[in-house]
Amino acid sequence: MLLDTPTLTISHNASTGVLWVHWIGNHDATSVRQGCAQLLAHASRTNSHKLLNDSSEAFGEWWPASEWIGREFIPQLAAAGVQAIAWINSMDWPSRYGVASTLQHVQHMRVQLFDFDQQEKARQWLLAFQA
C-alpha cells in the first residue's frame, strides 16, 4: 500500500509491475488533479509499466479536467514508464462522461476501458498486456 485515503488508494504489486489506483467517492477537477499528482509520483517511484485505474466507485463532475488528463497527464505517465492502462469505468453518468471525454484526447498510450462490473477482466487484460 502506497497511499490510503478516503477518496484515493494506490498500491503496487512489484512481481507484476502493476500500479493499482482506486478512486472512491465524489471528485471534482481539483481533487482529480491532486490525485493524478500522487499517482504520477508513485508511478515514477515504483517504475510501474501497467496501471489499473479503477474509478468504479467514483462520482462527480470532474470532466473539466478530462482534456488535461488526456493531453498532459497521460503523456507524463508514459514518460514515467507506464505502457498500458486498464480503466474501469464508473456507474455514475457524469463520471462516465469524464472518462469518455478524456479518452478522446489520449494518444500514444494503450488504454482499454472496462465497465464497472468487469474488474477481473480488466486485471486479466492488464496482466496479459505485452508492450
N, CA, C and O atoms as a MOPAC input file, in Angstrom:
PM7 MOZYME 1SCF
protein

 N      0.84200 1    -1.17500 1     0.00000 1
 C      0.00000 1     0.00000 1     0.00000 1
 C      0.88800 1     1.23800 1     0.00000 1
 O      1.73700 1     1.41200 1     0.87500 1
 N      0.68100 1     2.08600 1    -0.98500 1
 C      1.47800 1     3.30000 1    -1.10000 1
 C      0.74400 1     4.53800 1    -0.58700 1
 O      1.35700 1     5.46300 1    -0.05500 1
 N     -0.57700 1     4.53600 1    -0.75600 1
 C     -1.39800 1     5.66700 1    -0.32000 1
 C     -2.77500 1     5.13100 1     0.02400 1
 O     -3.34900 1     4.34500 1    -0.72900 1
 N     -3.30000 1     5.55300 1     1.15300 1
 C     -4.62700 1     5.09400 1     1.56400 1
 C     -5.37600 1     6.26300 1     2.19300 1
 O     -5.17300 1     6.58800 1     3.36300 1
 N     -6.24700 1     6.89400 1     1.39800 1
 C     -7.07000 1     7.99800 1     1.87700 1
 C     -8.53100 1     7.62200 1     1.65000 1
 O     -8.80700 1     6.63600 1     0.96700 1
 N     -9.45700 1     8.37100 1     2.19700 1
 C    -10.86900 1     8.04800 1     1.97200 1
 C    -11.30100 1     8.12700 1     0.50400 1
 O    -12.28200 1     7.48800 1     0.12200 1
 N    -10.58700 1     8.89800 1    -0.32300 1
 C    -11.01800 1     9.07600 1    -1.71100 1
 C    -10.05400 1     8.50300 1    -2.74700 1
 O    -10.37900 1     8.47200 1    -3.93400 1
 N     -8.87300 1     8.04900 1    -2.32000 1
 C     -7.89100 1     7.52900 1    -3.26600 1
 C     -6.98600 1     6.51800 1    -2.58300 1
 O     -6.41300 1     6.78500 1    -1.52600 1
 N     -6.86800 1     5.34900 1    -3.20700 1
 C     -5.97400 1     4.31400 1    -2.73000 1
 C     -5.02700 1     3.95500 1    -3.86100 1
 O     -5.45400 1     3.76300 1    -5.00000 1
 N     -3.74700 1     3.86500 1    -3.55000 1
 C     -2.74500 1     3.47300 1    -4.54400 1
 C     -1.90400 1     2.35900 1    -3.94000 1
 O     -1.36600 1     2.48600 1    -2.84000 1
 N     -1.80400 1     1.26500 1    -4.68700 1
 C     -0.94700 1     0.16700 1    -4.24800 1
 C     -0.14300 1    -0.34300 1    -5.43400 1
 O     -0.46500 1    -0.06800 1    -6.59000 1
 N      0.90000 1    -1.08600 1    -5.12700 1
 C      1.81900 1    -1.56400 1    -6.16400 1
 C      2.10900 1    -3.04900 1    -5.93300 1
 O      2.32800 1    -3.49200 1    -4.80500 1
 N      2.10500 1    -3.80000 1    -7.02900 1
 C      2.49500 1    -5.19700 1    -6.98000 1
 C      3.81800 1    -5.31900 1    -7.72100 1
 O      3.85100 1    -5.27300 1    -8.95100 1
 N      4.89000 1    -5.47100 1    -6.99000 1
 C      6.22500 1    -5.48900 1    -7.59300 1
 C      6.42300 1    -6.68200 1    -8.52400 1
 O      7.15000 1    -6.57500 1    -9.51100 1
 N      5.79200 1    -7.81100 1    -8.23000 1
 C      6.00700 1    -9.00000 1    -9.06600 1
 C      5.35300 1    -8.86600 1   -10.44200 1
 O      5.84000 1    -9.44800 1   -11.41100 1
 N      4.26300 1    -8.11100 1   -10.54200 1
 C      3.58800 1    -7.93600 1   -11.83600 1
 C      3.87600 1    -6.57500 1   -12.46200 1
 O      3.59900 1    -6.36200 1   -13.64200 1
 N      4.43000 1    -5.65600 1   -11.67600 1
 C      4.69000 1    -4.30700 1   -12.18000 1
 C      3.43700 1    -3.47800 1   -12.34900 1
 O      3.43600 1    -2.49200 1   -13.08500 1
 N      2.36600 1    -3.87100 1   -11.66900 1
 C      1.08500 1    -3.16800 1   -11.79800 1
 C      0.89100 1    -2.19600 1   -10.64200 1
 O      1.05800 1    -2.54000 1    -9.47200 1
 N      0.53600 1    -0.97700 1   -11.01000 1
 C      0.13300 1     0.03500 1   -10.04600 1
 C     -1.38700 1     0.07400 1   -10.06100 1
 O     -1.98800 1     0.27000 1   -11.11700 1
 N     -2.01300 1    -0.10900 1    -8.91300 1
 C     -3.46400 1    -0.14500 1    -8.80900 1
 C     -3.92900 1     1.12200 1    -8.11900 1
 O     -3.49000 1     1.44400 1    -7.01500 1
 N     -4.82700 1     1.83900 1    -8.78800 1
 C     -5.36500 1     3.08900 1    -8.26900 1
 C     -6.87200 1     2.94700 1    -8.15900 1
 O     -7.53600 1     2.56700 1    -9.12400 1
 N     -7.41100 1     3.25000 1    -6.99200 1
 C     -8.84400 1     3.12700 1    -6.75200 1
 C     -9.38700 1     4.48400 1    -6.29700 1
 O     -9.09700 1     4.96000 1    -5.19900 1
 N    -10.18700 1     5.08800 1    -7.18400 1
 C    -10.83200 1     6.36900 1    -6.89500 1
 C    -12.16200 1     6.07700 1    -6.21200 1
 O    -12.93700 1     5.24200 1    -6.68000 1
 N    -12.42400 1     6.76800 1    -5.09900 1
 C    -13.61600 1     6.48700 1    -4.30200 1
 C    -14.32500 1     7.79900 1    -3.97900 1
 O    -13.69200 1     8.78500 1    -3.60200 1
 N    -15.64500 1     7.79600 1    -4.13300 1
 C    -16.42900 1     8.94500 1    -3.70600 1
 C    -16.45600 1    10.08700 1    -4.69800 1
 O    -16.16600 1     9.92400 1    -5.88400 1
 N    -16.81100 1    11.24400 1    -4.17800 1
 C    -17.01100 1    12.42900 1    -5.00300 1
 C    -15.67700 1    13.07900 1    -5.38400 1
 O    -14.82200 1    13.32800 1    -4.53300 1
 N    -15.52300 1    13.34700 1    -6.68900 1
 C    -14.32500 1    14.02000 1    -7.18400 1
 C    -14.72500 1    15.17800 1    -8.08900 1
 O    -15.73500 1    15.13500 1    -8.79200 1
 N    -13.89400 1    16.21000 1    -8.04200 1
 C    -14.04700 1    17.33900 1    -8.96200 1
 C    -12.69700 1    17.53100 1    -9.66100 1
 O    -11.75600 1    16.77700 1    -9.40900 1
 N    -12.60100 1    18.51900 1   -10.52100 1
 C    -11.37400 1    18.72500 1   -11.29100 1
 C    -10.16400 1    18.92100 1   -10.37600 1
 O     -9.07400 1    18.43800 1   -10.68400 1
 N    -10.34400 1    19.61900 1    -9.26400 1
 C     -9.23600 1    19.86500 1    -8.33800 1
 C     -8.77200 1    18.58300 1    -7.67100 1
 O     -7.57100 1    18.31800 1    -7.62200 1
 N     -9.69700 1    17.78200 1    -7.15600 1
 C     -9.29600 1    16.54100 1    -6.48000 1
 C     -8.68400 1    15.55200 1    -7.46300 1
 O     -7.79100 1    14.78700 1    -7.09800 1
 N     -9.15300 1    15.56100 1    -8.70100 1
 C     -8.58200 1    14.67200 1    -9.71100 1
 C     -7.14200 1    15.08000 1   -10.02200 1
 O     -6.26600 1    14.22200 1   -10.12900 1
 N     -6.89400 1    16.35800 1   -10.16600 1
 C     -5.51600 1    16.81800 1   -10.42200 1
 C     -4.59400 1    16.46500 1    -9.25300 1
 O     -3.45100 1    16.05500 1    -9.45900 1
 N     -5.09200 1    16.62400 1    -8.03800 1
 C     -4.29800 1    16.27100 1    -6.86300 1
 C     -4.01500 1    14.77000 1    -6.83300 1
 O     -2.89400 1    14.34700 1    -6.55200 1
 N     -5.03200 1    13.97900 1    -7.12200 1
 C     -4.84800 1    12.52700 1    -7.16500 1
 C     -3.89800 1    12.10900 1    -8.26800 1
 O     -3.08900 1    11.20100 1    -8.08200 1
 N     -3.98900 1    12.76200 1    -9.41600 1
 C     -3.08500 1    12.45800 1   -10.52900 1
 C     -1.63800 1    12.77500 1   -10.15600 1
 O     -0.72800 1    12.05300 1   -10.56300 1
 N     -1.41600 1    13.83000 1    -9.39900 1
 C     -0.05900 1    14.16700 1    -8.95000 1
 C      0.48800 1    13.05400 1    -8.05700 1
 O      1.65000 1    12.66700 1    -8.18100 1
 N     -0.34800 1    12.54500 1    -7.16500 1
 C      0.05200 1    11.42400 1    -6.31000 1
 C      0.35700 1    10.19200 1    -7.15400 1
 O      1.36200 1     9.51100 1    -6.94600 1
 N     -0.51800 1     9.92200 1    -8.10100 1
 C     -0.36300 1     8.76700 1    -8.97800 1
 C      0.94100 1     8.84600 1    -9.77000 1
 O      1.67800 1     7.86300 1    -9.85200 1
 N      1.22400 1     9.99000 1   -10.34400 1
 C      2.44000 1    10.15800 1   -11.13100 1
 C      3.68700 1     9.96100 1   -10.26500 1
 O      4.64900 1     9.32700 1   -10.69900 1
 N      3.67500 1    10.49400 1    -9.06100 1
 C      4.81500 1    10.32800 1    -8.15900 1
 C      5.06100 1     8.84800 1    -7.86000 1
 O      6.20500 1     8.39600 1    -7.86000 1
 N      4.00200 1     8.10500 1    -7.60800 1
 C      4.14900 1     6.67700 1    -7.29600 1
 C      4.50900 1     5.86200 1    -8.53700 1
 O      5.24800 1     4.88300 1    -8.43600 1
 N      4.00000 1     6.25100 1    -9.70300 1
 C      4.36900 1     5.55700 1   -10.94200 1
 C      5.86100 1     5.72300 1   -11.20100 1
 O      6.53600 1     4.76900 1   -11.58800 1
 N      6.37000 1     6.91200 1   -10.99100 1
 C      7.80400 1     7.17000 1   -11.18700 1
 C      8.63800 1     6.41000 1   -10.16600 1
 O      9.65800 1     5.81100 1   -10.50600 1
 N      8.20400 1     6.43900 1    -8.93100 1
 C      8.94800 1     5.81200 1    -7.83800 1
 C      8.99000 1     4.28800 1    -7.96300 1
 O     10.00500 1     3.67400 1    -7.63200 1
 N      7.91400 1     3.67500 1    -8.43200 1
 C      7.83300 1     2.21600 1    -8.49300 1
 C      8.26200 1     1.64500 1    -9.83800 1
 O      8.43200 1     0.43300 1    -9.97300 1
 N      8.43700 1     2.51100 1   -10.83400 1
 C      8.79200 1     2.06000 1   -12.18000 1
 C      7.74200 1     1.08100 1   -12.72800 1
 O      8.08200 1     0.08600 1   -13.36800 1
 N      6.48500 1     1.37400 1   -12.47100 1
 C      5.38100 1     0.52100 1   -12.93500 1
 C      5.15200 1     0.71200 1   -14.42800 1
 O      5.20200 1     1.83400 1   -14.93200 1
 N      4.90300 1    -0.37700 1   -15.12700 1
 C      4.65400 1    -0.32800 1   -16.56400 1
 C      3.16800 1    -0.46300 1   -16.90400 1
 O      2.74200 1    -0.18300 1   -18.02400 1
 N      2.39400 1    -0.89900 1   -15.90800 1
 C      0.96700 1    -1.12800 1   -16.13000 1
 C      0.17400 1    -0.46600 1   -15.01200 1
 O      0.58600 1    -0.47000 1   -13.85200 1
 N     -0.96900 1     0.10300 1   -15.38100 1
 C     -1.80500 1     0.82100 1   -14.42800 1
 C     -3.23200 1     0.30100 1   -14.49400 1
 O     -3.84700 1     0.28200 1   -15.56000 1
 N     -3.75100 1    -0.11800 1   -13.35200 1
 C     -5.16200 1    -0.47000 1   -13.23400 1
 C     -5.84800 1     0.71900 1   -12.56900 1
 O     -5.72500 1     0.92400 1   -11.36100 1
 N     -6.56300 1     1.49000 1   -13.36000 1
 C     -7.20600 1     2.71600 1   -12.89900 1
 C     -8.68300 1     2.42300 1   -12.63800 1
 O     -9.50100 1     2.43800 1   -13.55800 1
 N     -9.00800 1     2.16200 1   -11.39300 1
 C    -10.35600 1     1.74300 1   -11.01200 1
 C    -11.16600 1     2.94500 1   -10.52100 1
 O    -10.96900 1     3.42700 1    -9.40600 1
 N    -12.07500 1     3.41600 1   -11.36800 1
 C    -12.95800 1     4.51400 1   -10.96700 1
 C    -14.39700 1     4.02200 1   -10.82000 1
 O    -15.34500 1     4.79700 1   -10.94700 1
 N    -14.54800 1     2.72100 1   -10.55200 1
 C    -15.88600 1     2.13700 1   -10.43800 1
 C    -16.69800 1     2.74500 1    -9.30600 1
 O    -17.92700 1     2.75900 1    -9.36900 1
 N    -16.03500 1     3.24500 1    -8.27700 1
 C    -16.74500 1     3.82500 1    -7.13300 1
 C    -16.60700 1     5.34600 1    -7.06400 1
 O    -16.88900 1     5.95800 1    -6.03300 1
 N    -16.17600 1     5.94200 1    -8.16200 1
 C    -16.03000 1     7.39900 1    -8.20400 1
 C    -17.28600 1     8.03600 1    -8.78100 1
 O    -17.98600 1     7.43600 1    -9.59700 1
 N    -17.55400 1     9.24300 1    -8.35000 1
 C    -18.65800 1    10.00400 1    -8.92800 1
 C    -18.31100 1    11.48200 1    -8.85600 1
 O    -17.38200 1    11.88900 1    -8.15800 1
 N    -19.06200 1    12.25800 1    -9.57700 1
 C    -18.86100 1    13.70000 1    -9.52100 1
 C    -18.60700 1    14.31700 1   -10.87600 1
 O    -18.49100 1    13.63100 1   -11.89200 1
 N    -18.52700 1    15.61800 1   -10.85900 1
 C    -18.36800 1    16.43300 1   -12.06500 1
 C    -16.90400 1    16.80800 1   -12.25700 1
 O    -16.54800 1    17.98300 1   -12.16200 1
 N    -16.05600 1    15.82400 1   -12.52600 1
 C    -14.63300 1    16.09000 1   -12.71000 1
 C    -14.25400 1    16.26600 1   -14.17700 1
 O    -13.08000 1    16.46700 1   -14.48700 1
 N    -15.21500 1    16.19600 1   -15.07200 1
 C    -14.93800 1    16.26300 1   -16.50700 1
 C    -14.17100 1    17.50500 1   -16.95300 1
 O    -13.50400 1    17.43100 1   -17.98500 1
 N    -14.21600 1    18.66200 1   -16.24300 1
 C    -13.39000 1    19.78700 1   -16.70600 1
 C    -11.88300 1    19.47200 1   -16.75300 1
 O    -11.12500 1    20.16800 1   -17.42800 1
 N    -11.45900 1    18.43600 1   -16.04500 1
 C    -10.04900 1    18.04500 1   -16.07900 1
 C     -9.76000 1    17.02000 1   -17.16700 1
 O     -8.60800 1    16.61900 1   -17.33200 1
 N    -10.75600 1    16.59000 1   -17.90400 1
 C    -10.56700 1    15.47800 1   -18.84000 1
 C     -9.58400 1    15.79000 1   -19.96500 1
 O     -8.77200 1    14.93300 1   -20.31300 1
 N     -9.63000 1    16.96900 1   -20.53400 1
 C     -8.69100 1    17.29900 1   -21.59700 1
 C     -7.26200 1    17.33500 1   -21.04900 1
 O     -6.33700 1    16.83300 1   -21.68800 1
 N     -7.08700 1    17.92000 1   -19.88500 1
 C     -5.77000 1    17.95400 1   -19.24800 1
 C     -5.24700 1    16.53400 1   -19.00300 1
 O     -4.07100 1    16.25600 1   -19.23800 1
 N     -6.11800 1    15.63900 1   -18.53000 1
 C     -5.69900 1    14.25700 1   -18.28200 1
 C     -5.23000 1    13.60700 1   -19.58100 1
 O     -4.15600 1    13.00700 1   -19.62500 1
 N     -6.03100 1    13.72600 1   -20.63700 1
 C     -5.69900 1    13.08800 1   -21.90200 1
 C     -4.48900 1    13.67100 1   -22.59400 1
 O     -3.67200 1    12.93200 1   -23.14300 1
 N     -4.36000 1    14.99000 1   -22.57600 1
 C     -3.28600 1    15.65100 1   -23.33600 1
 C     -1.98300 1    15.83800 1   -22.55000 1
 O     -0.90300 1    15.87200 1   -23.14000 1
 N     -2.08200 1    15.95700 1   -21.22800 1
 C     -0.88900 1    16.25200 1   -20.43900 1
 C     -0.52600 1    15.16000 1   -19.44400 1
 O      0.62400 1    14.72600 1   -19.37900 1
 N     -1.51300 1    14.71800 1   -18.66800 1
 C     -1.19300 1    13.76400 1   -17.60900 1
 C     -0.81600 1    12.38400 1   -18.14600 1
 O      0.18600 1    11.81400 1   -17.71500 1
 N     -1.58800 1    11.84500 1   -19.06800 1
 C     -1.27100 1    10.51400 1   -19.59400 1
 C      0.08400 1    10.51100 1   -20.30500 1
 O      0.82200 1     9.53900 1   -20.14500 1
 N      0.45600 1    11.53000 1   -21.07400 1
 C      1.83200 1    11.56000 1   -21.59700 1
 C      2.89300 1    11.60000 1   -20.48700 1
 O      3.98800 1    11.06600 1   -20.66300 1
 N      2.57800 1    12.22400 1   -19.35900 1
 C      3.51400 1    12.22600 1   -18.23000 1
 C      3.65600 1    10.81400 1   -17.65600 1
 O      4.75000 1    10.39700 1   -17.27800 1
 N      2.54300 1    10.08800 1   -17.59600 1
 C      2.60300 1     8.68600 1   -17.15600 1
 C      3.47000 1     7.87200 1   -18.11100 1
 O      4.28400 1     7.05600 1   -17.67700 1
 N      3.29500 1     8.09600 1   -19.41300 1
 C      4.09700 1     7.37700 1   -20.40900 1
 C      5.58000 1     7.69700 1   -20.22400 1
 O      6.42300 1     6.80300 1   -20.30600 1
 N      5.89600 1     8.95100 1   -19.97700 1
 C      7.28700 1     9.34300 1   -19.75400 1
 C      7.85400 1     8.68700 1   -18.49500 1
 O      9.06000 1     8.45900 1   -18.40000 1
 N      6.98500 1     8.38400 1   -17.53300 1
 C      7.40200 1     7.71300 1   -16.30700 1
 C      7.52100 1     6.19900 1   -16.49600 1
 O      7.95900 1     5.49300 1   -15.58800 1
 N      7.13400 1     5.69900 1   -17.67100 1
 C      7.29000 1     4.27500 1   -17.96500 1
 C      6.01300 1     3.47600 1   -18.10100 1
 O      6.06200 1     2.30100 1   -18.46300 1
 N      4.85800 1     4.08800 1   -17.81900 1
 C      3.59300 1     3.36400 1   -17.94500 1
 C      3.30800 1     3.12500 1   -19.42800 1
 O      3.35300 1     4.05300 1   -20.23500 1
 N      3.01500 1     1.86900 1   -19.77700 1
 C      2.78500 1     1.48900 1   -21.16200 1
 C      1.33400 1     1.15400 1   -21.46400 1
 O      0.90600 1     1.23200 1   -22.61500 1
 N      0.56500 1     0.77700 1   -20.42700 1
 C     -0.82400 1     0.38100 1   -20.64600 1
 C     -1.66600 1     0.71600 1   -19.43000 1
 O     -1.21500 1     0.63400 1   -18.28700 1
 N     -2.90400 1     1.09700 1   -19.71200 1
 C     -3.85400 1     1.42500 1   -18.65200 1
 C     -5.13500 1     0.63400 1   -18.87800 1
 O     -5.73900 1     0.70500 1   -19.94800 1
 N     -5.53800 1    -0.10800 1   -17.87700 1
 C     -6.87000 1    -0.71500 1   -17.84900 1
 C     -7.70800 1     0.21500 1   -16.98200 1
 O     -7.44700 1     0.36900 1   -15.78900 1
 N     -8.71400 1     0.83200 1   -17.58900 1
 C     -9.52000 1     1.83900 1   -16.88500 1
 C    -10.90500 1     1.25800 1   -16.64800 1
 O    -11.63800 1     0.96000 1   -17.59200 1
 N    -11.25200 1     1.10300 1   -15.38100 1
 C    -12.56500 1     0.59100 1   -15.00900 1
 C    -13.48700 1     1.78500 1   -14.81300 1
 O    -13.25400 1     2.64400 1   -13.96200 1
 N    -14.52900 1     1.81600 1   -15.61300 1
 C    -15.45300 1     2.95100 1   -15.64200 1
 C    -16.37200 1     2.95600 1   -14.42800 1
 O    -16.56800 1     1.93300 1   -13.77300 1
 N    -16.91300 1     4.09300 1   -14.15000 1
 C    -17.83600 1     4.31300 1   -13.04000 1
 C    -19.27400 1     3.95800 1   -13.41900 1
 O    -19.60500 1     3.84100 1   -14.59900 1
 N    -20.10800 1     3.79000 1   -12.41800 1
 C    -21.54500 1     3.65100 1   -12.64200 1
 C    -22.20100 1     5.02500 1   -12.79100 1
 O    -23.30300 1     5.13500 1   -13.32700 1
 N    -21.53100 1     6.05400 1   -12.32400 1
 C    -22.03600 1     7.42400 1   -12.29700 1
 C    -21.92100 1     8.06500 1   -13.68300 1
 O    -20.83500 1     8.10000 1   -14.26200 1
 N    -23.04700 1     8.57400 1   -14.21700 1
 C    -23.03900 1     9.13600 1   -15.57100 1
 C    -22.13400 1    10.34600 1   -15.73600 1
 O    -21.42600 1    10.40500 1   -16.74100 1
 N    -22.10200 1    11.31800 1   -14.82300 1
 C    -21.15800 1    12.42500 1   -15.00700 1
 C    -19.69900 1    11.95000 1   -15.03200 1
 O    -18.88800 1    12.47200 1   -15.79600 1
 N    -19.37300 1    10.96700 1   -14.20200 1
 C    -18.01700 1    10.43400 1   -14.19800 1
 C    -17.72800 1     9.66800 1   -15.49000 1
 O    -16.62300 1     9.75200 1   -16.02600 1
 N    -18.70900 1     8.92600 1   -15.99000 1
 C    -18.53900 1     8.21000 1   -17.26100 1
 C    -18.29800 1     9.21000 1   -18.40100 1
 O    -17.51500 1     8.94500 1   -19.31300 1
 N    -18.97200 1    10.34300 1   -18.33800 1
 C    -18.76000 1    11.39300 1   -19.33100 1
 C    -17.31800 1    11.89800 1   -19.25600 1
 O    -16.68500 1    12.14300 1   -20.28300 1
 N    -16.80600 1    12.05200 1   -18.03300 1
 C    -15.42400 1    12.48000 1   -17.86700 1
 C    -14.44400 1    11.49600 1   -18.48100 1
 O    -13.47200 1    11.90100 1   -19.11900 1
 N    -14.69200 1    10.20200 1   -18.29200 1
 C    -13.82000 1     9.17900 1   -18.87000 1
 C    -13.88300 1     9.24100 1   -20.39600 1
 O    -12.84600 1     9.24000 1   -21.05900 1
 N    -15.08900 1     9.29600 1   -20.95300 1
 C    -15.23400 1     9.37000 1   -22.41300 1
 C    -14.55500 1    10.61700 1   -22.97100 1
 O    -13.91700 1    10.56400 1   -24.02300 1
 N    -14.69200 1    11.72600 1   -22.27500 1
 C    -14.05300 1    12.97100 1   -22.71300 1
 C    -12.53600 1    12.85200 1   -22.65900 1
 O    -11.83800 1    13.36300 1   -23.53600 1
 N    -12.03500 1    12.19100 1   -21.64900 1
 C    -10.58900 1    12.00400 1   -21.52200 1
 C    -10.04900 1    11.16000 1   -22.66400 1
 O     -9.04800 1    11.51700 1   -23.28600 1
 N    -10.70900 1    10.04100 1   -22.94100 1
 C    -10.19400 1     9.09200 1   -23.93200 1
 C    -10.08500 1     9.69000 1   -25.32600 1
 O     -9.23600 1     9.26500 1   -26.10900 1
 N    -10.91700 1    10.65600 1   -25.65100 1
 C    -10.81300 1    11.25700 1   -26.98300 1
 C     -9.56400 1    12.13000 1   -27.14200 1
 O     -9.23400 1    12.53600 1   -28.25600 1
 N     -8.87100 1    12.41900 1   -26.04200 1
 C     -7.65400 1    13.22900 1   -26.09900 1
 C     -6.37700 1    12.39600 1   -25.94300 1
 O     -5.27300 1    12.93300 1   -26.03600 1
 N     -6.52000 1    11.10200 1   -25.70800 1
 C     -5.36800 1    10.24700 1   -25.45600 1
 C     -4.73500 1     9.80700 1   -26.77300 1
 O     -5.42200 1     9.35300 1   -27.68800 1
 N     -3.41700 1     9.95000 1   -26.85000 1
 C     -2.64100 1     9.46300 1   -27.99100 1
 C     -1.41000 1     8.73700 1   -27.45700 1
 O     -0.89100 1     9.07600 1   -26.39300 1
 N     -0.95800 1     7.75900 1   -28.18700 1
 C      0.30300 1     7.07100 1   -27.89400 1
 C      0.31500 1     6.34700 1   -26.55500 1
 O      1.37200 1     6.19600 1   -25.94200 1
 N     -0.83700 1     5.90400 1   -26.10100 1
 C     -0.91300 1     5.09600 1   -24.88000 1
 C     -2.02800 1     4.08200 1   -25.08600 1
 O     -3.10600 1     4.42600 1   -25.57200 1
 N     -1.77700 1     2.86700 1   -24.72600 1
 C     -2.79300 1     1.82600 1   -24.82800 1
 C     -3.69600 1     1.92400 1   -23.59700 1
 O     -3.27600 1     1.62400 1   -22.48000 1
 N     -4.93600 1     2.34800 1   -23.81900 1
 C     -5.92100 1     2.45100 1   -22.74400 1
 C     -7.11500 1     1.59800 1   -23.13500 1
 O     -7.73400 1     1.81500 1   -24.17700 1
 N     -7.42700 1     0.63900 1   -22.30200 1
 C     -8.56800 1    -0.24600 1   -22.53000 1
 C     -9.61400 1     0.05800 1   -21.46600 1
 O     -9.31900 1     0.04000 1   -20.27100 1
 N    -10.82700 1     0.33400 1   -21.90300 1
 C    -11.91600 1     0.68200 1   -20.98700 1
 C    -12.73800 1    -0.55700 1   -20.64900 1
 O    -13.05300 1    -1.36800 1   -21.52000 1
 N    -13.07600 1    -0.68700 1   -19.37700 1
 C    -13.89200 1    -1.78900 1   -18.88200 1
 C    -15.04800 1    -1.20900 1   -18.08300 1
 O    -14.92700 1    -0.12900 1   -17.50500 1
 N    -16.16200 1    -1.91900 1   -18.04800 1
 C    -17.30300 1    -1.45000 1   -17.27800 1
 C    -17.08600 1    -1.70800 1   -15.79300 1
 O    -16.21200 1    -2.48600 1   -15.41100 1
 N    -17.88000 1    -1.05300 1   -14.96500 1
 C    -17.72700 1    -1.09100 1   -13.51300 1
 C    -17.78700 1    -2.49200 1   -12.92500 1
 O    -17.26400 1    -2.71800 1   -11.83300 1
 N    -18.41000 1    -3.43400 1   -13.61700 1
 C    -18.51900 1    -4.79700 1   -13.10500 1
 C    -17.51800 1    -5.75100 1   -13.75400 1
 O    -17.68600 1    -6.96800 1   -13.67700 1
 N    -16.48300 1    -5.21500 1   -14.39100 1
 C    -15.50200 1    -6.03800 1   -15.09700 1
 C    -14.09100 1    -5.90800 1   -14.50500 1
 O    -13.10400 1    -5.90800 1   -15.24000 1
 N    -14.00300 1    -5.80000 1   -13.18400 1
 C    -12.70000 1    -5.64100 1   -12.54800 1
 C    -11.75800 1    -6.80100 1   -12.85700 1
 O    -10.58500 1    -6.58400 1   -13.16100 1
 N    -12.26000 1    -8.02100 1   -12.78100 1
 C    -11.40300 1    -9.18000 1   -13.03700 1
 C    -10.96300 1    -9.23100 1   -14.49300 1
 O     -9.81100 1    -9.55900 1   -14.77900 1
 N    -11.84900 1    -8.91600 1   -15.39700 1
 C    -11.49800 1    -8.87500 1   -16.81700 1
 C    -10.42200 1    -7.81300 1   -17.07700 1
 O     -9.49700 1    -8.04300 1   -17.85600 1
 N    -10.54400 1    -6.66700 1   -16.43200 1
 C     -9.54700 1    -5.59700 1   -16.57700 1
 C     -8.19300 1    -6.05600 1   -16.04900 1
 O     -7.16100 1    -5.82000 1   -16.67800 1
 N     -8.20100 1    -6.70100 1   -14.90800 1
 C     -6.95900 1    -7.19600 1   -14.31400 1
 C     -6.29700 1    -8.22800 1   -15.23300 1
 O     -5.08600 1    -8.17600 1   -15.45000 1
 N     -7.07200 1    -9.14700 1   -15.76400 1
 C     -6.52600 1   -10.17100 1   -16.65400 1
 C     -5.95800 1    -9.55000 1   -17.93400 1
 O     -4.88900 1    -9.94800 1   -18.39800 1
 N     -6.67300 1    -8.57900 1   -18.50000 1
 C     -6.17900 1    -7.91000 1   -19.71600 1
 C     -4.83500 1    -7.24400 1   -19.44000 1
 O     -3.90100 1    -7.34200 1   -20.23600 1
 N     -4.75700 1    -6.57100 1   -18.30700 1
 C     -3.53800 1    -5.83700 1   -17.98100 1
 C     -2.36800 1    -6.80000 1   -17.75800 1
 O     -1.26100 1    -6.55400 1   -18.23700 1
 N     -2.60900 1    -7.87700 1   -17.04400 1
 C     -1.53800 1    -8.84600 1   -16.79500 1
 C     -1.05400 1    -9.49700 1   -18.09000 1
 O      0.12100 1    -9.84400 1   -18.21000 1
 N     -1.95600 1    -9.66400 1   -19.05800 1
 C     -1.59700 1   -10.28000 1   -20.33600 1
 C     -0.96600 1    -9.28700 1   -21.32200 1
 O     -0.39700 1    -9.69600 1   -22.33400 1
 N     -1.06400 1    -8.00700 1   -21.03300 1
 C     -0.56500 1    -6.99400 1   -21.96500 1
 C      0.94100 1    -7.12400 1   -22.14500 1
 O      1.70100 1    -7.21500 1   -21.18100 1
 N      1.34300 1    -7.13200 1   -23.39900 1
 C      2.76600 1    -7.14100 1   -23.75400 1
 C      3.04900 1    -5.89100 1   -24.57300 1
 O      2.33500 1    -5.59600 1   -25.53100 1
 N      4.06800 1    -5.17200 1   -24.20500 1
 C      4.41600 1    -3.92800 1   -24.92500 1
 C      4.88300 1    -4.22400 1   -26.33200 1
 O      5.21500 1    -3.30400 1   -27.08000 1

